[in-house]
Amino acid sequence: MIITLSRQLGSSGDVIAARVAAALGLLLVDREYVYRAALAAGVPDDLLQRLMYEGQRSLAAMILESLAGSSPNLAVSPGLPNPLSSVFAPLLPPAPMTPEEAVQTIGLIIKEVASRGNVLILGQGGQAWLRDFRGACHVKIVAPLEVRVARVAEREGLSLAAARRRVRASDLARSEYLARYHGINWLDPLHYHLVINTGQTSVEAAVSLIVHAAQTVAHEA
């Protein structure tokens, strides 16, 4: 069984994902799991921080910073031999990994762990990476803006104004990430088997709905 769960900040998606994984005996592949795996695969820590911890800086700012610090004429993909290395090795340090290469590495990690089955992929573009995986159930958790703002303010001890900025920044970063690297609108319901509004649905009911949907999709595969 494979489930991908995408969620808006403050929608209770993290809690729901943990409970669904526990109910079905699935490995929960969350941000920290992918972060550690990507580090082990050689993705630089600073790049992972900027890609995976959204809402603190915009993706657009990160991309501009990356472009400003790169040298397009000299960059060589880490996966390919550098034809100049034998002559200019002392002068040319290894080319830095680009955001695109880091995202591709994350995708390989997600596909590899999903190929083993019995996993719940939380975020990280799972609905896009596994869109062609037969039997994968794709779920989106949403909630009204003001509901999410109130939840984040309470959980993180923020003022409502600060929580609203946090939520809006997260929404923008997640939207930009999926649009840039996967060419999709993350809120488009057509990418999911099930979309749940936790402004109207309890966590317990959401868990029950997802368990039933995932079992049905897996059975029909």
C-alpha positions as CSV (number, residue, x, y, z in Angstrom):
1,M,0.0,0.0,0.0
2,I,1.2,3.5,-0.9
3,I,-0.3,6.8,0.2
4,T,0.9,10.3,-0.5
5,L,-0.4,13.0,1.7
6,S,-0.1,16.7,0.8
7,R,-1.2,19.3,3.3
8,Q,-1.6,23.0,4.0
9,L,0.2,24.4,7.0
10,G,-2.3,24.4,9.9
11,S,-4.6,21.8,8.3
12,S,-3.6,19.1,10.9
13,G,-2.1,17.1,8.0
14,D,0.9,16.0,10.1
15,V,-1.3,14.6,12.9
16,I,-3.6,12.8,10.4
17,A,-0.6,11.3,8.5
18,A,0.9,9.9,11.7
19,R,-2.4,8.3,12.7
20,V,-3.1,6.8,9.2
21,A,0.4,5.3,9.1
22,A,-0.1,3.8,12.6
23,A,-3.6,2.5,11.7
24,L,-2.3,0.7,8.5
25,G,1.1,-0.2,9.8
26,L,2.9,2.0,7.2
27,L,6.3,3.5,7.2
28,L,5.9,7.3,7.6
29,V,8.3,8.9,5.2
30,D,8.2,12.5,6.4
31,R,10.4,15.5,5.9
32,E,13.0,14.4,8.4
33,Y,13.2,10.9,6.9
34,V,13.8,12.4,3.4
35,Y,16.2,15.0,4.8
36,R,18.4,12.4,6.4
37,A,18.4,10.2,3.3
38,A,19.2,13.1,1.0
39,L,22.1,14.1,3.2
40,A,23.4,10.6,3.0
41,A,23.1,10.8,-0.8
42,G,25.3,13.8,-0.9
43,V,22.9,16.7,-1.1
44,P,24.4,19.7,0.8
45,D,22.8,20.6,4.1
46,D,22.3,24.3,3.3
47,L,20.5,23.4,0.0
48,L,18.2,20.9,1.7
49,Q,17.4,23.5,4.4
50,R,16.3,26.0,1.7
51,L,14.3,23.5,-0.3
52,M,12.6,21.6,2.4
53,Y,11.9,24.1,5.2
54,E,9.5,26.3,3.4
55,G,7.8,29.5,4.7
56,Q,10.9,31.1,6.1
57,R,12.3,32.2,2.7
58,S,10.6,32.4,-0.6
59,L,11.6,29.9,-3.3
60,A,12.1,32.7,-5.7
61,A,14.7,34.4,-3.5
62,M,16.5,31.1,-3.1
63,I,16.7,30.5,-6.9
64,L,18.0,34.1,-7.5
65,E,20.6,33.6,-4.9
66,S,21.6,30.3,-6.4
67,L,21.9,31.8,-9.9
68,A,23.9,34.8,-8.6
69,G,26.4,32.4,-7.0
70,S,26.8,30.0,-9.9
71,S,29.1,30.1,-13.0
72,P,27.1,28.6,-15.9
73,N,30.1,28.3,-18.2
74,L,32.2,26.2,-15.8
75,A,29.5,24.2,-14.0
76,V,29.7,20.4,-14.6
77,S,27.0,18.0,-13.4
78,P,28.3,16.0,-10.4
79,G,27.3,12.8,-12.2
80,L,29.5,13.5,-15.2
81,P,33.3,13.5,-15.6
82,N,34.9,17.0,-15.8
83,P,37.0,17.1,-19.0
84,L,39.1,19.9,-17.5
85,S,39.8,18.2,-14.2
86,S,43.3,16.8,-15.2
87,V,44.6,20.3,-16.1
88,F,42.8,22.7,-13.8
89,A,42.0,20.5,-10.8
90,P,43.8,22.9,-8.3
91,L,41.9,25.9,-9.7
92,L,38.4,24.5,-10.2
93,P,36.5,23.2,-7.1
94,P,33.7,20.6,-7.6
95,A,30.7,22.2,-9.1
96,P,28.0,22.9,-6.5
97,M,24.8,20.9,-6.7
98,T,21.9,22.9,-8.2
99,P,18.4,23.0,-6.7
100,E,17.2,21.0,-9.7
101,E,19.7,18.2,-9.0
102,A,18.8,18.2,-5.3
103,V,15.1,17.9,-6.1
104,Q,15.9,15.0,-8.5
105,T,17.8,13.2,-5.7
106,I,14.8,13.7,-3.4
107,G,12.6,12.2,-6.1
108,L,14.8,9.1,-6.5
109,I,14.7,8.6,-2.7
110,I,10.9,8.8,-2.7
111,K,10.5,6.4,-5.6
112,E,12.9,3.9,-4.1
113,V,11.2,3.8,-0.7
114,A,7.8,3.7,-2.4
115,S,8.9,0.7,-4.6
116,R,9.2,-1.3,-1.4
117,G,5.5,-0.7,-0.5
118,N,3.6,-0.1,2.7
119,V,4.6,3.6,3.0
120,L,3.0,6.9,3.6
121,I,4.9,9.8,1.9
122,L,4.2,13.1,3.6
123,G,4.8,16.1,1.4
124,Q,8.0,16.4,-0.7
125,G,6.0,16.3,-4.0
126,G,5.0,12.7,-3.4
127,Q,1.8,13.1,-5.4
128,A,3.9,14.2,-8.4
129,W,6.8,11.7,-8.1
130,L,4.4,8.8,-7.7
131,R,1.6,9.9,-10.0
132,D,2.1,6.8,-12.2
133,F,2.5,4.3,-9.4
134,R,-0.3,1.9,-9.7
135,G,-2.2,1.5,-6.5
136,A,-0.9,4.7,-4.9
137,C,-3.6,6.7,-3.1
138,H,-3.1,10.5,-3.2
139,V,-4.6,12.6,-0.5
140,K,-4.8,16.4,0.1
141,I,-5.6,18.0,3.5
142,V,-6.9,21.6,3.4
143,A,-8.6,24.0,5.8
144,P,-9.9,27.6,5.6
145,L,-7.2,30.2,6.0
146,E,-8.4,31.7,9.3
147,V,-8.8,28.2,10.8
148,R,-5.2,27.4,9.9
149,V,-4.0,30.7,11.2
150,A,-5.6,30.2,14.6
151,R,-4.2,26.7,14.8
152,V,-0.6,27.8,14.0
153,A,-0.9,30.8,16.4
154,E,-1.9,28.4,19.2
155,R,0.6,25.7,18.4
156,E,3.6,28.0,17.9
157,G,2.7,30.7,20.4
158,L,2.5,33.4,17.8
159,S,0.2,36.4,17.4
160,L,-2.5,36.1,14.8
161,A,-0.7,38.5,12.5
162,A,2.6,36.6,12.7
163,A,0.8,33.3,12.2
164,R,-1.0,34.6,9.2
165,R,2.3,35.7,7.7
166,R,3.8,32.2,8.4
167,V,0.8,30.4,6.8
168,R,0.8,32.6,3.7
169,A,4.6,32.2,3.3
170,S,4.2,28.5,3.6
171,D,1.4,28.4,1.0
172,L,3.4,30.4,-1.4
173,A,6.6,28.4,-1.0
174,R,4.8,25.0,-1.4
175,S,2.9,26.3,-4.4
176,E,6.1,27.6,-6.1
177,Y,7.9,24.4,-5.3
178,L,5.3,22.2,-7.0
179,A,4.9,24.6,-9.9
180,R,8.6,25.0,-10.6
181,Y,9.8,21.4,-10.2
182,H,6.7,19.5,-11.2
183,G,4.6,21.9,-13.3
184,I,1.4,21.3,-11.2
185,N,-1.0,23.4,-9.2
186,W,-0.8,21.7,-5.8
187,L,-4.3,22.7,-4.9
188,D,-5.9,21.2,-8.1
189,P,-8.2,18.4,-6.8
190,L,-7.6,16.4,-10.0
191,H,-4.1,15.4,-8.6
192,Y,-5.8,13.5,-5.7
193,H,-8.1,10.7,-5.0
194,L,-9.4,12.4,-1.9
195,V,-9.4,16.0,-0.6
196,I,-10.4,16.6,3.0
197,N,-11.3,19.9,4.6
198,T,-10.4,19.7,8.3
199,G,-12.4,22.9,8.9
200,Q,-15.4,20.7,8.4
201,T,-14.0,17.2,9.2
202,S,-12.5,16.0,12.5
203,V,-9.1,14.4,12.6
204,E,-10.7,11.0,13.5
205,A,-13.1,11.2,10.5
206,A,-10.3,12.2,8.2
207,V,-8.2,9.2,9.3
208,S,-11.1,6.9,8.7
209,L,-11.8,8.3,5.2
210,I,-8.2,8.0,4.2
211,V,-7.8,4.4,5.5
212,H,-10.9,3.4,3.5
213,A,-9.8,5.2,0.4
214,A,-6.3,3.7,0.5
215,Q,-7.6,0.2,1.0
216,T,-10.0,0.6,-1.9
217,V,-7.4,2.0,-4.3
218,A,-4.9,-0.7,-3.3
219,H,-7.6,-3.4,-3.8
220,E,-8.5,-2.1,-7.3
221,A,-4.9,-1.9,-8.5
